[in-house]
C-alpha cells in the first residue's frame, strides 16, 4: 500500500528515526518528512532511512524540513519532540517542559498542515494530547495519543514470557493513563482465544499486570541514559497505517472523552476505531467494579497533570 500520502515526523531522535524507518520499509506512504531542531541530525537520519528504504526496494521518499513552511500538507503528523525520560524521573516530571515544547511545535506546524491527523508520542502522554488539543482548538478526533498499543504489546510480552509453549496469538488489552496508573485488562486478554485463567494463577496474572505497568521504567533503568524506542515506534506505525488505509482497526489510544466511561473533558487511553478522520468511535467495554476503581484512579492522576497545565498556560 503505497498511496499518495505524506507522513510528517517531528523529532528525529530514537523514536522518530525508528518510526521513519519502519514506515519507509513498510512502503505504506509516498513521502516521509522529518523535522528536528538539530539540522545535522535530521539530515543524517533522512539520508540513512532513505538509503535503507532503497535497500528494501521501497518507493517511499524520505526527506527533511528545515522550516515549518517546508513541513507541509501532511496527512498524518507524528510528534515525538520533548526531553527524554531519565532514570529516577517519572513521566510527571516531564510535564511543564514538554507542555511548552508541545505548544510551540504544534502551533508552528498546524497552519501548514490543515487537514492532518496528529499522533502524539511525547510524554507525559495523556497530558500532551490535552495540551495539543488546547493549543490548537482542533476537533478531538484529529489528535490521538500513542500509548495503549505500546502498553498492550508490553503486556503481551509478559504473558508470552510465562508460557511454556509458543502461542499462535496473544491478545492483551490495557486502558487508562500511560503511566503507573494504567489499567491492564486481564479479562479482555487471551492466549489462542482462551482466557488467561486457563494458563495462569491469579498471582501470575497479577505479576503480569505489575510488570506491564513498570515495562517502560524497566527499560529506562537498564539503558540508564534513554528510554524505549523500538516498541513505541512500531506501535505508532500501526496507528499511522490504520489512518492512512482507513482500515477501521480498533486500538487503545489516548483521546479526549466526552461522556464515555462516565468522564468528560479529560484525555485517557480507551479502545478507539481508527480511520482516515482520526479516531472515529470510542469503544466502551464493560468494566468490572475493580477495573472501574482503577480507571477512576488513573483519571484522577491525569486530572492532576491537566490542572497543572491549565494553571500554567
SVG drawing of the C-alpha trace seen along z (x, -y; Angstrom):
<svg xmlns="http://www.w3.org/2000/svg" viewBox="-22 -30 47 56">
<polyline fill="none" stroke="black" stroke-width="0.4" points="0.0,0.0 1.9,-3.0 -0.7,-5.6 -0.1,-9.3 0.1,-10.0 2.6,-12.1 3.7,-11.5 5.5,-14.1 7.6,-13.3 8.6,-16.0 11.7,-14.8 14.4,-12.7 15.6,-11.0 15.4,-7.3 11.6,-7.0 11.2,-9.4 14.0,-8.0 13.0,-4.4 9.4,-5.2 10.5,-6.7 12.5,-3.5 9.6,-1.3 7.1,-3.3 9.6,-3.6 10.3,0.2 6.6,0.9 6.1,-1.2 2.7,-2.5 3.1,-6.1 4.6,-8.1 6.6,-10.5 8.1,-10.9 9.4,-14.3 11.5,-14.6 11.9,-17.8 14.2,-18.4 15.9,-21.4 19.3,-19.6 19.9,-20.3 22.8,-17.9 21.0,-15.1 17.7,-15.4 19.6,-15.5 21.6,-12.4 18.6,-10.5 16.7,-11.3 19.7,-10.1 20.1,-6.9 16.4,-6.0 16.2,-6.8 19.1,-4.5 17.6,-1.7 14.3,-2.2 16.2,-1.8 17.8,1.4 14.2,2.6 13.0,1.8 10.6,-0.7 9.4,-3.6 8.8,-5.9 10.7,-9.2 12.3,-10.3 13.3,-14.0 13.9,-16.5 12.5,-20.0 14.4,-23.0 11.4,-25.3 7.7,-24.9 6.8,-26.0 8.7,-23.1 6.9,-20.7 3.6,-21.0 0.5,-19.2 0.9,-16.1 -1.9,-13.6 -0.5,-12.4 1.8,-14.3 3.6,-12.4 5.1,-14.4 7.8,-12.8 9.5,-16.0 10.3,-16.6 13.0,-15.9 13.5,-12.2 12.7,-10.4 15.8,-9.6 16.4,-7.2 14.5,-8.3 12.3,-10.6 8.6,-9.9 6.6,-10.9 5.0,-13.6 8.4,-15.2 8.5,-15.9 5.2,-17.8 5.7,-21.5 8.9,-21.4 7.3,-19.1 4.0,-21.0 5.9,-24.2 7.6,-22.2 4.3,-20.7 2.5,-24.0 5.4,-25.6 5.7,-22.8 2.1,-22.2 1.4,-26.0 4.3,-26.3 3.2,-23.5 -0.6,-23.4 -1.1,-26.3 0.8,-24.4 -1.0,-21.0 -4.6,-22.0 -6.0,-18.5 -3.6,-16.4 -4.4,-13.8 -1.9,-14.2 -0.4,-11.3 1.2,-12.4 4.0,-10.2 5.7,-12.8 5.4,-12.1 3.5,-12.5 1.3,-11.2 -2.2,-11.9 -1.3,-15.4 0.5,-16.1 -2.6,-15.1 -4.6,-17.5 -2.0,-20.2 -2.1,-19.8 -5.9,-20.0 -5.9,-23.1 -3.2,-24.8 -4.8,-24.2 -8.6,-24.0 -8.7,-21.2 -11.6,-18.7 -10.9,-16.0 -10.9,-13.2 -7.9,-14.7 -5.5,-14.3 -4.7,-10.9 -2.0,-9.6 0.1,-6.5 0.1,-4.7 -2.3,-1.8 -0.9,0.0 2.6,-0.1 1.3,0.9 -0.7,3.8 2.4,5.0 4.3,5.0 1.5,7.0 1.6,9.5 5.3,9.9 5.0,10.6 2.2,13.1 4.4,14.9 7.3,14.9 5.4,17.0 4.1,19.6 5.8,23.0 4.7,23.1 4.7,20.8 1.2,19.4 -0.3,18.6 -1.9,15.5 -1.8,13.4 -4.3,10.6 -3.6,8.1 -5.7,5.1 -4.7,2.0 -6.8,-1.1 -6.2,-4.3 -3.3,-6.7 0.1,-5.9 1.8,-5.7 1.8,-3.9 -2.0,-4.1 -2.6,-2.3 -5.3,0.5 -4.3,3.8 -7.5,5.8 -6.8,9.4 -10.4,10.4 -10.1,8.9 -6.8,10.6 -6.3,14.1 -3.9,16.8 -5.0,18.6 -8.6,17.4 -8.6,18.8 -9.0,16.9 -5.7,16.2 -7.1,18.1 -6.7,21.3 -2.9,20.8 -2.1,18.8 -2.9,18.5 -4.3,15.2 -0.8,14.5 0.8,15.0 -1.8,12.7 -1.1,10.0 2.6,10.3 1.9,9.8 -0.1,6.7 2.6,5.3 5.3,5.9 3.2,4.2 2.9,1.1 6.6,1.0 7.6,2.0 8.8,-1.4 10.6,-2.2 12.4,1.2 13.9,0.3 14.8,-3.3 16.6,-1.7 18.6,0.7 19.6,-1.9 20.5,-4.5 20.7,-7.3 17.5,-6.8 14.1,-5.1 12.5,-2.6 12.1,-3.2 11.6,-0.1 8.3,0.9 7.0,-2.7 8.0,-3.3 6.4,-0.1 3.2,-0.8 3.0,-4.3 3.5,-2.8 0.4,-0.6 -1.7,-3.6 -0.3,-5.5 -1.1,-2.6 -4.7,-2.3 -5.3,-6.0 -3.7,-6.0 -5.5,-2.9 -8.8,-3.9 -8.9,-0.3 -11.2,-0.9 -8.8,1.0 -9.5,0.8 -6.6,-0.2 -6.3,-1.6 -5.3,-5.2 -5.3,-8.4 -8.2,-10.6 -10.5,-13.2 -13.5,-11.7 -16.9,-13.3 -19.1,-11.3 -17.7,-7.9 -17.0,-5.7 -18.6,-8.5 -15.9,-11.1 -15.7,-14.4 -13.0,-16.9 -10.2,-14.5 -7.8,-12.5 -7.3,-8.8 -6.4,-5.6 -9.5,-3.8 -10.2,-1.5 -11.0,-3.5 -11.7,-2.8 -9.0,-4.5 -9.6,-5.6 -8.9,-8.5 -10.6,-11.0 -8.5,-10.1 -10.4,-8.3 -14.0,-7.6 -15.5,-5.9 -14.7,-5.2 -15.5,-1.5 -17.0,-1.2 -16.0,2.0 -17.9,3.4 -15.6,2.9 -15.9,4.9 -16.0,3.0 -12.3,3.3 -11.4,2.0 -13.8,-0.9 -12.0,-1.9 -8.6,-1.5 -9.8,-3.6 -11.0,-6.3 -7.6,-6.4 -6.0,-6.7 -8.3,-9.6 -7.6,-11.3 -3.9,-11.1 -4.3,-12.6 -6.5,-15.4 -3.7,-16.4 -1.4,-16.9 -4.1,-18.7 -4.9,-21.1 -1.2,-21.9 -1.2,-22.7 -4.4,-24.8 -2.8,-26.8 0.5,-27.4 -0.7,-28.0"/>
</svg>
